[in-house]
Amino acid sequence: MNRLQRLNAAMVKKNMPVFEIGDTVRVHVKVVEGEKERVQVFEGTVISRKGGSSAETFTVRKVSYGVGVERIFPIHSPIVERVDVVRQGRVRRAKLFYLRSKKGKMARVAEREYMAEGKPKPDAAAPEPVKAGA
């Protein structure tokens, strides 16, 4: 492993949650105003991910007062304090740039039907398996 790979490996955050394209996330960002530092929250839909290892970025889009706002965050940057996954979206694209031209309910992303562990949610309507010999 050369110096550059060691440096990149050292910069990677270990506690980042798993989120995908279409998920609604709440990003907590450190903002410095003069001598004061505060945390600003930006909530929206992840429309793209780009790059790899320590250089990976993701784009979050929200509509604020009727105006679409997009912000690009480096995943492993020290200004990104934490990322919370609000809900998981079900999409069939790697980039959701088509949401820029949609308005209102058409700009929503359907919710994923399963949990993050990959296990399906228990369905109440599913019949119970029949046991042999009973």
Order of alpha helices (4+ residues) and beta strands (2+ residues): alpha-beta-beta-beta-beta-beta
